[in-house]
Amino acid sequence: MTYRLLALNIDETLIGSNAKISKQTKAAIEYVRQKGVYVTLVTSRPHSSAKRIAKSLKLDGYLITNDGAFVASDPEDPLYVKRISVNTTLQLVELLEQYDCHIRVLHESFAIGNKTRQKNQLIAKMTIGVGDPLFYPVSFVDSVYDRLMQEAIAPPKIQVQFFDEAEQQSALKQLNEMVCGINIVSIREGKLEIVAEGVSKLNGLQQVGQELGISLQEMVAVGVEADDVEMVEQVGLGVAMGNAADEVKYVADWITRSNEQNGVSYMIREVFRKQLRVQVE
């Protein structure tokens, strides 16, 4: 099988604990890109944040962001976008504001979050990963619901951070019983990520594949988190990072090194350079 597309998660995949992408990883991605392999990023981050990472890697194609809810090269002209409806957004926020949690309504170019009674450092943790605030501003308000009543939006994603496990479980039960048309993408360390029903990283990857004429079997996808499982399982070659969650490793065809050990560049050397060498011969 000749692999024509490489899909990469960002956090804990491309980026190490120093919040940087290594020279080895950049060089490896540039190598396959120059050889005609289409490289895309598949991430829970909003588009503006992923775009800055893509620019550093010289990638100017489609990016699969917000867990697959927003797929675009140009955010003004998305290839695919599926939003949580205005009414459902209001219903979700009204329910969640009954709990002691931090809520972020994520538009593709800005976010609205509630002020939390927790310590400031917990707010800081919730803002990590959205990108430079100059490019992706986060407005903190007393009530997200009140703000949305003044200015309604239909976001690609809503993110929630709970500080108490019992409250999280209670909220989950209410969400499942009372709110239709949503998909809770991931639950990790008290965090919920909520998108519209039908949204997934796999679906976003399929949208790009259909546009480019590349089948899933011609793709390599590298994942690390639970929300990468479906994507890693369905592509031609599913790769788990060495630091990936156990459920990702279980479905992967291949396990590379960790992000701290330049796992992406190692995988490219072992998979793509061998493939490209065979093609030349």
N, C-alpha and C positions, 0 to 999 in steps of 0.2 A: 504494500500500500504506500502510495506517495502522499505525504501530508502537505497540504497547501495552506493551512491556517493554524496559527498558534494563539491560543487564548490564555491570558495570564491574570490571576487575581493580583491585587496590589499589596495589601497589608499582610505581613508575615509571609509573603511570597517574593515579591520584588524588593521589598524594603526590609532592612535589618533593624536591630534594636537601636541603632544610632540614627534611625529615621532617614537613612540615605540608601541610594541604589549604588552598588559597587561598580567599579570600572569594569570588572570582568563580566558582570551581568549586562551592562550597557553594550560592551563590545560584542557579546554573543547575540544579543537581539539585533544589533546593526548587521551582523553577519548574515543571519537568516533573512532579514529584510532585504538586503542587497541581492540575495539569491532568489527573490521573488515570492517568499513566504509572507502571507498577510498576517500581521501581528495586531491583535486587539487586546484591550484590557476589559476584564469582567469583574465588576466591583460593587460593593454596597455603597461606595462613596457617591456623592452627587457629581453631576457632569463637570462642573467648573473645577472641582478638585482633581478629578481624573484627568481632565484636559491638561493641567499643569504637569502632571506626571508624564503624560503622553508626549508633551512638548519636549521634555528633557530626554526622551528616548527617540525623538525625531519621528514620532508616529502621528500621522495626520488623517487617519481613516476613522471608521466608526468605533465608538466606545460604548460598551454596555454598562450602564450605571444604574444606581438606585435599585440594585438587585434584579436588574432586567426590566424595570419599569420605564426607563428612558434610554433609547438607543439613538445616537446621533454622532455626526462629525461636526456639524454646525448646530448649536443648540436652538437657533432660530428656525431651523428646518429639519426636525428630527425624522429619522427613518421610521421610528416606532415610539409611541408613548401611550401608556395606559395609566390613568390617574385614579385616585380614590375620589369619588364624587364629592361635591360640595356638601350635600346633606349627610353622607356617611362620615365625612371628616368632622362635621359638627357633632354628630352622634358619638363618635369615638372620643373626641376631646371632652365633651360634656361628661361622659362616663369616667374617663381617666382622671379628670380633675377632682373626682371624689376620693382619690387615693393620694398618698404622699409619694409622688413620683415626679421625675423631670420629663417633660414632654417637648419634643421638637417636631414641628411640622416642616418638612423639607420640600421646598420648591426647588426647581433646577438651578435657580440663581440666588436664592436667599433662604433663610430659615427663621422661624418664630419659635421661641422657647419660653417656658414659664420660669419665673424666679422660684427657686426651691428653698425650703427652710434648712436644707442640709448645709454642710460646710462648703466654703468656696472651692476647695480642691475637688469636690465631687462634681461641681459644675464644670470645672476645667477638664476633667476626664471625659465628660460627655461631649465636649467640643473638639477633642482630639480626633483627627481623621477627616474633618470636613474641609480642610484646606485653609489657606491664608484668609483671615477675616476681611482683608481688603478686597478679595475676589469673591468671597462667599460670606457675606455678612449675616450674623446671627443676632436678632433682636430679642431681648429678654423683656417679658411683660408680666404683669401680675396675673392676668388670666388670658390664656390663649383663646379660650372660647369667646370672650368678649371682643378680642381683636378680630377674630374671624367673623363675628356678627357685623362688625363695621366694614370689613374688607374680606369677602369670601374668596377662598382659593380652593382649587382641586389639586392637591399635591401628588407627586408620584409615590411619596413614602412618608410615614410617620414613625418616629423612633421614640422609644420610652425607656427610661432607666428607673427601676424600682430599687428601693433601699431596704425592703423587708420582704422575705420570701413568702410569708403568709399573705401579704397584700398582693404580691404578684400573682399567686395562685388564685386568689379571689377575683382579681381583675380578669385573668385569663378565662375563668369560668363565665363571667358576665359577658365578655367579648364573644365567646363562642355561642352563648345562648341568645344574645340580643342583637348582634351586628351581623348583617349579611353582606356578601360581596367583597370579603377581604381574605387575605392570606397572611398568616403570621409566619414570616420567613425564618427567623432564627430566634432562639432563646438561649442566651449565654450571659452568665454573670449578672443576672437581673435585667438584661436588656431584651426588649422586644422590638422587632422591625416589622412594620405592617405595610403591606402593599395591596393593590387591588387583586381580586380573584383572577387566577390565570397567569399572574406575573411570576417569572422565575428567571434565573440566569440562563438556564437551558433554552427557554423560549426566546430570550434576547439573542442568544447565539444562533438559534435557528433563523431569526429574522435577518441577521447579517449574512448567514450562509445562503439564504434564498436570494438576497440581493446580489451577491457575488457569484452565484452559481457554484457554491462549494458545499458538498454534502457533509453531514456530521461525521461520516466515516473517514473523511479527508482532513479531520481536525485533530489537533492535540490540545487538551485543556489541562491546565495546572491549577490545582485547588488546595485549600488548607482548612476551610471551615465547613461546618455541617451544611450550610446552604450551597456548597459546591458539589455535594454528593451526586445530585441528579445529572449535572453537567459532566462530571468526571466519568460517571457510569455509562453515559450514552454516546460519547464521542469515539472516534476510531482508536485513539490512544489516550486514556485517562491517567494523569500523573498526579500523585500525592506528594506534597513536600514532606521532607523528613520530620518536620515539626507539625504536621497536619493532625487533625482530630482522627481518632481511631476509625470512625465511620467512613471517613474519606479514604483512609488507607485500605479499608476492607474492600471497597469497590474498585480501587485503582488497578490499572494494568501494570503500573510501574511506580516505584517509590524512589524519588531522588533524594539528594541531600537536603539539609535544612536551609532556611534563608540565611542563617549565620555562616553557612558553609558554601554559599553561592550555588544553591541547588538548581536554580533556573539555568545558569550558564553550564553547569555539569550536565543537565538533561539535554540541552541544545547540542553540546559536544557529542554526547552518546547517541542521540537519536537523529538529529537533523544533519550533522556533518557526515555521518555514515550514509544517510540517505542521499545527500547531495553528491557525495563522492561516487556512489553507485551510479547515479544518473549521468555523471560526467563520463564514467568509464563505459 
